[in-house]
Amino acid sequence: MKQLYGQRAYVQSAGVKNDMEVDGFSVAVCREWGIELARHRSRSFDEMREWGDDLSGFDLIVALSPASQRRALDLTQYYHLEVEYWPILDPTGLGETREAKLSAYRQARDQIKARMLERFGPPSAEG
C-alpha cells in the first residue's frame, strides 16, 4: 500500500493473532517488487490497540480472511468504520516445492495489488 500510495493514507497491518514473524515466502515475493518486509512484525488487533493505534482513528479495515473479517466486525460495532472483505488466496500450505510455494504467494500478492488498484485507483506520484 505504501509503495503504491505513499503517505496519502495512514496504513497499519494487523490480524486476528500475532505470529510475530512475517512468513519467509511473503518476504521473498514482496522483495521481488522492492518491498522490504524482513524487518516488519505482525501484530494482532489487540496489540494495535495496546500500542496506541485505536481502531476509531481509522476509516477502513480490509480483512483478508473470514476470521479477520469477523474480528474486525466485532471490534468495530461501536465505531463508524467500514470493513471490507477481500477474498484473497491463502497460500500457506500450498505447493510441494519451493517454486510452487512461491508461485502461490505471488498469486496472493498479485490479487492484493489488483484489489488495491480497484479500490483506491492508480498509484500516486509519491508512491
Residue frames relative to the residue before (quaternion, step in Angstrom):
aa qw qx qy qz dx dy dz
M 1.0000 0.0000 0.0000 0.0000 0.00 0.00 0.00
K 0.6905 0.4752 -0.2925 0.4602 3.57 0.82 -0.96
Q 0.6267 0.5360 -0.3489 0.4453 3.59 1.04 -0.68
L 0.7128 0.4479 -0.2582 0.4739 3.59 0.98 -0.78
Y 0.8370 0.2386 -0.0686 0.4876 3.58 0.85 -0.97
G 0.4089 -0.7498 0.4511 0.2589 3.57 1.26 0.13
Q 0.7870 -0.2925 0.2527 0.4808 3.53 -0.99 -0.94
R 0.3131 0.7874 -0.4810 0.2251 3.59 1.25 0.26
A 0.7916 0.0756 -0.0229 0.6059 3.55 1.17 -0.61
Y 0.4283 -0.6478 0.5588 0.2909 3.54 -1.23 0.55
V 0.0618 -0.8165 0.5732 -0.0308 3.56 -0.65 1.15
Q 0.0082 0.7739 -0.6329 0.0195 3.54 -1.03 0.84
S 0.2806 -0.7634 0.5630 0.1468 3.56 -0.95 0.88
A 0.1352 0.7779 -0.6025 0.1167 3.56 -0.91 0.95
G 0.1490 -0.7861 0.5936 0.0865 3.51 -1.28 0.36
V 0.7239 -0.4137 0.3197 0.4501 3.52 -1.33 -0.11
K 0.7939 0.0652 -0.0211 0.6041 3.55 1.01 -0.82
N 0.4224 -0.6934 0.5297 0.2452 3.53 -1.30 0.32
D 0.1430 -0.7860 0.5981 0.0639 3.54 -0.68 1.11
M 0.4194 -0.7366 0.4086 0.3384 3.58 1.38 -0.03
E 0.7886 0.2623 -0.1539 0.5344 3.61 0.61 -1.00
V 0.3812 -0.6749 0.5776 0.2560 3.54 -1.07 0.77
D 0.5819 -0.6189 0.4125 0.3290 3.55 -0.93 0.96
G 0.5299 -0.6736 0.4288 0.2858 3.58 -0.87 0.98
F 0.6353 0.5114 -0.3399 0.4684 3.59 1.06 -0.63
S 0.6054 0.5309 -0.3501 0.4787 3.60 1.10 -0.65
V 0.6285 0.5322 -0.3255 0.4645 3.56 0.98 -0.88
A 0.6839 0.5111 -0.2894 0.4328 3.58 0.85 -0.99
V 0.7323 0.4232 -0.2718 0.4591 3.62 0.75 -0.94
C 0.6259 0.5075 -0.3500 0.4776 3.61 1.11 -0.48
R 0.5935 0.5619 -0.3586 0.4511 3.59 1.08 -0.68
E 0.5812 0.5914 -0.3718 0.4175 3.61 1.09 -0.65
W 0.7316 0.3731 -0.2096 0.5306 3.59 1.18 -0.57
G 0.5856 -0.6090 0.3625 0.3935 3.58 1.23 0.22
I 0.5160 0.6058 -0.4254 0.4310 3.57 1.24 0.43
E 0.2118 -0.8047 0.5469 0.0924 3.57 -0.59 1.14
L 0.0432 -0.8176 0.5738 -0.0206 3.57 -0.55 1.20
A 0.4296 0.7454 -0.4482 0.2426 3.59 1.21 -0.24
R 0.7405 0.3741 -0.2301 0.5087 3.61 1.01 -0.72
H 0.4860 0.6631 -0.4328 0.3697 3.59 1.26 -0.09
R 0.1385 -0.7709 0.6156 0.0866 3.57 -1.06 0.73
S 0.4117 -0.6989 0.5241 0.2594 3.52 -0.96 0.85
R 0.0912 -0.7776 0.6197 0.0543 3.53 -1.22 0.48
S 0.4487 -0.6613 0.5281 0.2873 3.53 -1.24 0.45
F 0.6710 -0.4588 0.3762 0.4447 3.56 -1.27 0.18
D 0.6495 0.5260 -0.3168 0.4484 3.57 0.97 -0.87
E 0.6612 0.4949 -0.3106 0.4705 3.59 0.95 -0.82
M 0.5799 0.5713 -0.3760 0.4427 3.59 1.05 -0.68
R 0.6780 0.4934 -0.2818 0.4664 3.53 0.87 -0.99
E 0.6523 0.5194 -0.3061 0.4594 3.58 0.96 -0.90
W 0.7218 0.4358 -0.2384 0.4819 3.61 1.05 -0.74
G 0.6762 -0.5529 0.2762 0.4010 3.57 1.25 0.29
D 0.5876 0.5410 -0.3926 0.4561 3.60 1.21 0.09
D 0.1207 -0.8135 0.5682 0.0272 3.55 0.14 1.33
L 0.5206 -0.6724 0.4312 0.3014 3.58 -0.82 0.98
S 0.5879 0.5889 -0.3795 0.4045 3.60 1.11 -0.53
G 0.6363 0.5380 -0.3276 0.4452 3.60 1.22 -0.31
F 0.6402 0.5050 -0.3225 0.4808 3.59 1.27 -0.01
D 0.4082 -0.7024 0.5329 0.2367 3.54 -1.28 0.44
L 0.8150 0.1125 0.0159 0.5682 3.56 1.09 -0.74
I 0.0941 -0.7265 0.6749 0.0878 3.52 -1.20 0.72
V 0.1662 -0.7540 0.6292 0.0890 3.53 -0.92 0.99
A 0.1625 -0.7921 0.5861 0.0523 3.55 -0.57 1.20
L 0.2194 -0.8028 0.5453 0.1003 3.56 -0.87 0.97
S 0.7420 0.2434 -0.1994 0.5919 3.58 1.29 0.13
P 0.6169 -0.5418 0.4029 0.4044 3.58 -1.15 0.45
A 0.6346 0.5335 -0.3393 0.4445 3.62 1.00 -0.75
S 0.6828 0.4601 -0.3040 0.4792 3.60 0.91 -0.81
Q 0.5992 0.5437 -0.3677 0.4584 3.60 1.08 -0.58
R 0.6552 0.5047 -0.3142 0.4662 3.61 0.90 -0.89
R 0.6696 0.4964 -0.2996 0.4641 3.59 0.91 -0.93
A 0.6497 0.5101 -0.3176 0.4657 3.58 0.96 -0.84
L 0.6582 0.4977 -0.3168 0.4677 3.61 0.93 -0.82
D 0.6228 0.5267 -0.3340 0.4724 3.60 1.05 -0.72
L 0.7173 0.4693 -0.2530 0.4485 3.57 0.86 -0.98
T 0.7611 0.3991 -0.1996 0.4707 3.57 1.08 -0.63
Q 0.3614 0.7643 -0.4834 0.2271 3.59 1.16 0.17
Y 0.7325 0.3882 -0.2321 0.5087 3.60 1.19 -0.42
Y 0.6545 0.4771 -0.3077 0.4993 3.59 1.29 0.14
H 0.4101 -0.6410 0.5745 0.3014 3.53 -1.26 0.44
L 0.3184 0.7399 -0.4932 0.3283 3.52 0.29 1.36
E 0.3544 -0.7485 0.5262 0.1931 3.55 -0.80 1.02
V 0.1078 -0.7627 0.6348 0.0602 3.56 -1.07 0.82
E 0.0608 -0.7828 0.6192 0.0073 3.55 -0.80 1.08
Y 0.2330 -0.7435 0.6093 0.1471 3.53 -1.10 0.75
W 0.0954 -0.7694 0.6306 0.0351 3.54 -0.82 1.06
P 0.2590 -0.7887 0.5349 0.1571 3.62 -0.34 1.16
I 0.0157 0.8115 -0.5755 0.1005 3.53 -0.07 1.38
L 0.5877 -0.5690 0.4445 0.3651 3.56 -1.11 0.70
D 0.2536 -0.7260 0.6162 0.1697 3.58 -0.97 0.85
P 0.2200 -0.8409 0.4811 0.1143 3.60 -0.20 1.23
T 0.4850 0.6733 -0.4530 0.3259 3.60 1.18 -0.26
G 0.8125 0.2388 -0.1962 0.4942 3.55 -0.87 0.94
L 0.6028 0.5518 -0.3770 0.4359 3.60 1.21 -0.03
G 0.7813 0.3402 -0.2592 0.4546 3.55 -1.15 0.66
E 0.3535 -0.7429 0.5381 0.1834 3.52 -1.07 0.84
T 0.7588 0.3095 -0.1752 0.5456 3.58 1.01 -0.79
R 0.6793 -0.4684 0.3650 0.4312 3.56 -1.30 0.27
E 0.6802 0.4892 -0.3029 0.4540 3.59 0.86 -0.91
A 0.6342 0.5159 -0.3319 0.4705 3.61 1.04 -0.71
K 0.6406 0.5103 -0.3187 0.4770 3.59 1.02 -0.78
L 0.6505 0.5058 -0.3146 0.4713 3.58 0.93 -0.89
S 0.6216 0.5457 -0.3374 0.4495 3.59 1.01 -0.75
A 0.6549 0.4992 -0.3091 0.4758 3.60 0.96 -0.84
Y 0.6625 0.4964 -0.3019 0.4728 3.59 0.96 -0.84
R 0.6224 0.5239 -0.3423 0.4701 3.60 1.05 -0.70
Q 0.6314 0.5342 -0.3302 0.4549 3.56 1.01 -0.81
A 0.6570 0.4900 -0.3110 0.4811 3.61 0.93 -0.86
R 0.6347 0.5343 -0.3207 0.4570 3.61 0.94 -0.91
D 0.6846 0.4893 -0.2798 0.4622 3.56 0.90 -0.96
Q 0.6206 0.5296 -0.3395 0.4681 3.59 1.08 -0.69
I 0.6464 0.5126 -0.3234 0.4635 3.59 0.95 -0.83
K 0.6583 0.5023 -0.3178 0.4619 3.59 0.89 -0.87
A 0.6449 0.5214 -0.3220 0.4567 3.59 0.94 -0.85
R 0.6599 0.4977 -0.3092 0.4704 3.59 0.97 -0.82
M 0.6306 0.5242 -0.3374 0.4623 3.60 1.02 -0.75
L 0.6689 0.4915 -0.3062 0.4661 3.58 0.89 -0.88
E 0.6384 0.5226 -0.3166 0.4682 3.58 1.04 -0.78
R 0.7382 0.4406 -0.2259 0.4581 3.57 0.89 -0.96
F 0.8242 0.2693 -0.0979 0.4885 3.57 0.87 -0.99
G 0.5413 -0.6573 0.3843 0.3568 3.59 1.27 -0.01
P 0.7687 -0.3620 0.2550 0.4616 3.54 -1.32 -0.15
P 0.6193 -0.5502 0.4010 0.3910 3.58 -1.17 0.54
S 0.4794 -0.6495 0.5058 0.3043 3.54 -1.17 0.59
A 0.6537 -0.5155 0.3850 0.3984 3.57 -1.26 0.37
E 0.6907 0.4761 -0.2839 0.4644 3.60 1.07 -0.67
G 0.5792 0.6390 -0.3600 0.3558 3.61 1.24 -0.40
